[in-house]
Amino acid sequence: MATHAAASDPSNRRYFVPAPSAWPFMLTVALGTILYSVSMYLEERHPGPIPFVLGGALFFYIVFTWFRGVATESETGQYSAQVDRTYRLGMSWFIFSEVMFFAAFFGALYYARELSVPWLSGEGSRVLTNEVLWPAFENIWPTNGPAAIGGDFKTISPWHLPLINTLLLLTSSVTITFAHHALKEGHRRATILWMWATIALGAVFLYFQASEYIEAYHELNLTLNSGIYGSTFFMLTGFHGMHVTLGTIMMISVTGRLMSGHFKPESHFGFEGVAWYWHFVDVVWVGLFIFVYIL
Amino acid sequence: MAKTHDHSHAHGHDHAHDHDDHHHGPDKGVMRWIKTTNHKDLGTLYLWFSFIMFFIGGLMSLVIRAELYAPGMQFIDPEFYNQMITLHALVMIFGGVMPGFVGLANWMVPMMIGCSDLALPRVNNWGFWILPFAFTMLLSTLFLPGGGPAGGWTLYPPLVLQGGASFPLTIFAIHMLGISSITGAINVVVTIMNMRAPGMTLLKMPLFVWTWLITAYLLIAVMPVLAGAVTMLLTDKYFGTSFFNAAGGGDPVMFEHIFWFFGHPEVYIMILPAFGIVSTIIPTFARKQLFGYDSMVYAVASIAFLSFIVWAHHMFTVGIPLAGELFFMFSTMLIAVPTGVKVFNWLATMWRGSMTFETPMLFAIGFVFLFTIGGFSGIMLALAPVDFQYHNSYFVVAHFHYVLVPGAIFSIIAAIYYWIPKWTGVMYDERLGKIHFWLSAIFINVTFFPQHFVGLAGMPRRIPDYAVQFTDFNVISTWGAFLYFIAQFIMIYNFLRCAIWRKGMVPATSQVWEGAHGLEWTVPSPAPYHTFEDPPHVGDEPAAAH
């Protein structure tokens, strides 16, 4: 991902076209195996754990091998400045696609709050919907709907763990920026320390998020089954948590690369791509904190 | 399709730099295709895959048309009929049309902008190989108890949630197709933004490249939204969420909104590259520059923008507020403006040109006429009060088949006729090509034109039985469909002659078409395995898409 732009005249270098590779095909085999066994499991056709475990192992092995291969290609100076731009653009567009994925779930949240719940309570031209189908249902949020699916529940106060989590993630965006500045100034030890600090903040965030889920399930009766509130709450925060997990793994991996001497002050896109991703999960969290927890 | 050169292009040897010198020529045997990172190999794979899917989806359509040959139930039971209409759509859209265009992009975008390959060749391989796995998963559902998905390709809840064992496989197949589309689209965008040869400024790019740039942007923007929508279906069915359940405060109509926020841009994903192909072919055979190149680019960009704010015209009858009906009606009709710009530009390009009518040109002109018919019926459907009558009738079926078959598919066929001499180094059989065009153009109209009438008269879509007064037009439609299908074997034979049974075929020059412009015509036919490893310099002549 990093380049040796300075090592040779970049304008004279051919674009890096990799040799034929079995990684993508094997990754697809792994993905197909995982999804097929999960499908069978969901339909109670008892596939047993073996295909899932084998597919998962192959998946992680290929992902690891592929990224290690890219890191090696980068560190051996095979990437020109043009390849570096490719990775920058590719990562930007990938993050854009992730934004749109979250947009679907945020859209569901806004739709429920602004349209479907008011309509169920008889707003606008929907008087009869309310009178005939769901009498006495009122437009309040949070709600688990007119049938009170999942039973009574309480919500998580934004001003305890979620506030702490907000501060943790915002701080981690600062620490990873410190790491980036240290890397650009050539202070490798400081970079590594700031990275571990960022990883620790991410890990603590995940720990708090997990304990929040446990509290929700065991004490508040707030579950995935708690109507539209539970659905949007757990799907939004859950997908965000998965992205934080992925981001933390990515940070551990670039920190490992930093410790084995990868990256240079002037070229380190592998690092920057992870930092961009981390800022992205941070921004999503701010959206969650405002629209899911506070409002 | 591609017969690629075997002789080694040992470029790396004369190059002192630090490249690994792995990529001489193609490997041998099946591993070449599994491991390839070459855009031409992958383009060929995409196009063959698209061919196979068109064949499977076509067979499904014949099952549908056979059942509709007469009122009452003929050959299959209604459940299987529902599976056929659902899978026909999914196979044709995600397996036929989209991979067909991606295959063309793989082959042509690097050759048109003067670069050695797509920007991320391994990711490109991944994007392709996901497809056979995803479709194996999807089609394997036919052999499960309860059969394949039967709720229609739009997957509306609550109906789709009542499906059997096919449900999770369908959802995961769509997830995989989404990964394939997103990775492929990122690759195309990055290639076009980063890999253009020196001098290839944005407004010199061939229109096929422009349309694909905008298509890829649409794909990155909406495929994740589809992934989100089907994920909500999955959790609604298996994990107790209430996104589409009114009892829990959700709304089944919400699915339709999210789905069509994806679905309408998806419609343009399937037609914008076709615009690019037609804008490339018509100037070649009219021997004139494309009329209004810049306005073509801006029109495509406008259509792409508008595609994000028209989705609810698919839902006029579902009970959206009046303000919504009006907004989506007017925004939809606005699309006629940039589309009209395009059609008039194509006509103006042909005006007083010295035209010849080789097969690609015939298909391109057929596209302009027949796609426009689909556009007109689209304007009728855009009118909310009128749509109340047309909705879910065969009129809608006629409308979208006019834009998809003689629209998108004709353009793919035109593109293959146009570029196959460049890919294989031999000319296709022109006489067979012309016969193929005329049979296709006639039978596609025999198939779909009567569907306008039965639709307006009240025949609903997605129902295996109908009232007796619709019989005559349905008989005509079924005859058209079978004859259209048979006519495609002429094309398959013609292309196989180019790709495999090449004995006696006429070699193609590197120019191929007298009036063609663009970088792809500067390399030999067949195009070498690697082209433009050292980017060419593009001069100051006007835009490449003349």
Interface residues (C-beta under 8 A of the other chain):
Chain A: S8 N12 R13 R14 Y15 F16 V17 P18 A19 P20 S21 A22 W23 P24 F25 L27 T28 V29 L31 G32 L35 Y36 V38 S39 L42 E43 R45 W66 T76 G77 Q78 Q82 R85 T86 L89 G90 W93 F94 F96 S97 E98 M100 F101 F102 A103 A104 F105 G107 A108 Y111 A112 L115 S116 V117 W119 L120 G124 S125 L133 W134 T143 N144 G145 P146 A147 I149 G150 T223 L224 N225 G227 I228 Y229 G230 S231 T232 F234 M235
Chain B: H11 H15 H17 D18 H19 D20 H22 H23 D27 M31 R32 I34 K35 T36 T37 N38 C115 S116 D117 A119 L120 P121 R122 V123 N125 W126 W129 I130 F133 A134 T136 M137 G164 A165 F167 P168 L169 F172 H175 M176 I179 I182 A185 I186 N187 V189 V190 M193 N194 M195 I220 A221 V222 M223 P224 V225 A227 G228 A229 T231 M232 T235 Y238 F239 G240 T241 S242 F243 N245 A246 A247 G248 G249 G250 D251 V253 M254 H257 I258 F261 P321 H530 E533 D534
